[in-house]
Amino acid sequence: MKQHEVKVTTITVGTNERRWLGPCLRSLLASDRPGISLTVRYIDNNSHDGSAELVRAQFPTVIITRNRRNLGFAAANNVGMRAAIAEGSDYVFLVNPDTQTPPDLVANLVRFMSSWPAYGIVGPMQYQYDSMSTGLTEHNDWSRMSLVNGERHAFYSDWPDHPSPAGPAAGRVPRTLEHAYVQGSALFARSSVLRQIGLFDEVFHTYYEEVDLCRRARWAGYRVALLLDHGIQHKGGGGSGHGRYRRVHMRRNRYYYLLTDIGWPRPRAARLAARWLDRDLRGRSVGGRTSPVLGTAETLAAMAWLGSRTPQIIARRHSHRRLIKSSPARHGEADSR
């Protein structure tokens, strides 16, 4: 590697998503540009559909890691991020299998981050998937939702008057949207920031892990933003589908996220959790609707799970306070001891 080259590692986690891997990895490998040393990693999360074999046969330069069991999205990405940081990568780019990356996107993300050191995590806008081209035509559902929600906090629909996580107008780069989070399907982060704030909290397993990572980056004094002039194709939907797995993990992780968020005063957090609990028991959870009987059973299981995670919740609150206190620049988050 030449001295002036910027080292970027892309990380793609897949679980039985063989059909998407060809276009995804092909487009990532085509992102190599002068001045960038690009490493493409594939983390196979215990697939049984020949995913790893396909990557090995068709993409010999891609580094493959095979997990013996499904670690979940958070822990599997952490495997790749630890390796990238240990190898001295300047940036990591988390990219889902059901994406296609325009050829200049990685270089544009590097250029942005090199020019604006206040930004710790950024992401491209997401566009509809096109199997025939990597061109960008129309925003996908997630991007449309992000534009509607703007820079409100993650739970705006349930508690509108909580402060936005966005940073101040002064120092902001034009054509950026400081949304509550950058989705983990296309998340570009500085390795130096990850060394400071930590990687994904593996307690989440899947869902809300990137929302948590982005709030920690902000607590450490960095901006987090979507870049409105850059994009990536993303089919969306994920390998977890829309059934029980999604309901259970989204429900319990939402409570875990709230309980570890020291920016919410405790009385307000308790009232918000009570609103969620009422809907969850009636089967109207954030992860999808079901019957009141099943909703009650799944919610009671979530409460038991949360109880078993009490030590982690306490430890996370302590580490979050330390992170904010050590930050050279904060945006006024409250510490609700």
N, C-alpha and C positions, 0 to 999 in steps of 0.2 A: 504494500500500500504506500502510495506517495505521501509525503509529509503533510501536504495541504488538503488531502482528501477527508471528507466528512464520512464517518462510519455510521451506516443505518442498518438496523436489523428489522426485518418484517417477521411477524409471528402470526401464523394461522393455525388455529385449533380446530380439529375436525373429529366428529363422532359419526361414523357411517354416512358421510357426506361426499362419497366418491364422485358422484355425478357433477359436483360443482368444482372439483379441485383442478381440473385441466385448465379451464379459462381463468380461474383465480390466479394460479401460480404462473401461468404463461404471461399474464398481464403484469404481475409483479416483477418477473425476471426481465421484462421489456422496459422496466423503469430505470434500469442502470444508466447513469449519465456521467459525463466527465466531471471530476471533482467529488464524486460520491463512490464510496466503497460499500456495495450493497450485499448483504447476507440475507437469504430467504430461508426461514425455518418453518417446518411443518411439525406440529405437535399432534400426534395421533392419540386420541383419548379413548383407547380400547375399542377401536372399530372392528367390525367383523364382516365388512363388505369389500375388502381388498383395497382400501384407501391407501395404506402405506405401500403396498406392492405397486400400485399405479404410480405413486410419486417416485418411488425408487426406479421404476422402469423408464418413465417418461421425463423425469426431471433430476438427472443425476447430480446436479450442483446444489439441489435443495437439501438442507440438513434435516434429517428426520429423527424425532424422538418418539418412542412408543411407550405410552403409559400402560401399565399392567391392569389398571382399572380406570373407570371413568372418574376423574378427579373433580369434575365440574369445570365450568368456564373459568372461574377465578384462579383455582390452583393450577390448572393446565396452562393458562397464560403466564402464571408466575414461573413455571418451569422454563419457558422460553425467555422471559425477561431476565431471570437470574443469569442464564447463560449469556445473554447479550451484554449485560452489564459487566459480567466477569471478563468478557472478551474485549471490553473497551469501547463498545458502541456509544456514539454520541446521542443517538435517538433510537427509540423503538416505535414501530408502527404496527399496532394490532389490527389485523384485517381478517374478517370472517371469510369462510369458504365461498359463500354465495355472493361474492363481490367481483367486480372487474375494475381494475385500476387504470385510469388514463395514463399514457406513457410519461407525461411530464408532472404528474401529481407529486410524486415523492420529491423531486427536485424543487417544486414550488413550495412544498411544506418546509423543506430544509432552508430555502431562501427566506421564507417568512420568519422562521425561528431564529435564524442567524441575524436578521435585521432587528428583531424585537425581543430582547432578552427578558422582558417582563412577563412574557407568555410562557407558561409551563406546560400546558396541555392544550392542543388544538385538534380540530377535526374538520374534514371537508363536509360540505353538504352532500346529502345522499339523493341519488337519482334512480329512476326505474331501471330494472335490469333488462338488458337487451342481448340476447345470445348471439347476435350477428355483429355487434360492434361495441367498442368501449366508449362511444360518444355519449354525451350528456344531453338529454332532451327535456325530461319532465321530472320534477321532484317526486320521491316516493312518499309513502304515508308518514314515515317518521319525520322527514324534513318539513312536510306541510304542518304537522302537529307542532314542531319546534318553532316554526315561524309564527303560528297562532299564539303559542304560549309566550314567545319572546324571551324576556329576561326575568320572568317571575321565578319564584322558588319552586322546588320539586313538588310540593303539596299544595300548590295554589288553588286548585279546584276545591279542596277541602277547607282551606284556611287562607282566604285571599289577602289578608292584611299583614302577613309575615314579610319581613324585608327581603328584597331581591338579593341574590348572591353576587350580582354583577358588581364589578369594580367601578370606581369613579370615572366620570367623563374625561377628566384630565389624563392624558397619557394613553388614551385609547386609540387603536389603529382603525382607520375608516374601513367600512365593509366587514366588520366583525360583529358577531352576535354572541354576547356572553350569556348563553343559555345555561340552565341549571347544570347541565352535564354534557359531555361528549360521549356519544354511544360507543361502547366497546367494540362494535363491529368495524369501526374505522377511527382509531384513536392514536394520535401521534404525540409522543411525550419525550421530554428531555430525560436522559438517563440520570443527569445530576439531580433533577427534581425527584425522581423515583428513589435515588439513594437517600434523599433527605426525608421524604414523607413515607417511604415504604411502598410495597407493591399492593396488589389486591388483598383485601381482608378475606381469607379463605372460608371464614364462617358463612359468608353469603352463598358460597357454592355457585349459584347462578341467579342473576337478577340483583340489581342495585349496587353491585360491586364497583361499577364505573362511576355511579353517582357519588359513592363514598370517596373514591379516589380523587374525583374532581373537587369535592369540598375540602379535602385535606390539602390539595394543591393551593386552593384559595386561602385556607388558614395559614399556610406557610408564606403567603404574600405574593403568590403568582396569579396571573390572569389565566382564565380558562375560556376558550371561545370557539365557536364555529366560524369558519372562513367562508363568507358568502360567495366569493368569486372562484372557489375551487370545489370540485366534486368527485364523487366516486359512485359507481353503480352498486346497488345493494338490493337483492331480492327481498330479504326480510322474512320474518316468520320464525326462523331458527329451527334447530333440530329438536327443541323441546316441545314444539307443538302448542296446542291450546287446551290440553286436558288437565288431569289432576296434578301432574308434575308442576305445571306453570302456576296453577292456583296455589298450591301448597308453598312453593318457594317465594312467589311474589308476596303472599300474605305475611308469612313469618319474617321475611327479610325487611319488609316495610316497617314493622314494629322494631326490629333490631336496629335498623338505620336510625329511627327516631330516638330510641333509647340511648344511642351512642352519639347523638348530635347535641353538643353542649351549647349550640346557638339557640336552642328552644328553651325558654323558661319552663320549669317543671309543671306549673299549673296549666299553662297553655298546651304543653305536650300531652298531659293527662287528658285534657278535654278533646284534643284531636284523636288520641288513641281510643277514647270512648266512642266517638263518632264511627271510627273504623270498626270497632268491635260490634256495634249494633248492626251494621250492614253485613259484616262477615257472618254473624250468627244466622242471619236471614238468607244466606247463600248469595249475597250480592257483592262478592269480593272483588278486589282490584284485578285478580287474575282470571276472572270469568265467572259467570253465574252458574249456580247449581241449586239444588233443593235446600230448604231450611234444615232438614235432617242432616244431609251431608255437610252443609255449611257449618252447622254446629259441631259435628264430629271433627271436621278438619280444623276448625278454629280452636277447639279444646286441645287438639294435638299440637297446634302452633304455640299455644300458651305454655304447654308442658315443655316444648322445645326451647322456648325463650327462658323458662325457669332454669333449665339445665345449662344455659349459656350465661348465667349471671356473672361468673368470674370473668369471662371475656368482655362482657359489657362494662364492668367496673374498670378493667384494665384499659379498654379502649377510651373510656372517658378521661382517665388519667393521662394517657398518651396524647389525646387530642388537646388537652389543656397545655401540656408541655410544648406541643407543636406551635400553638398560638403564641405562647409566651416567648418562645425563641424566635418568632418571626420578626424580621426587620421592618416589615410593612404590613399592617393589617387593615381591614376595611370595616372595623367596628363591630365584629361579631360579639354577641353577649356571651358571658361565661356564667351559666346558671347553676352555680353550685347549690 
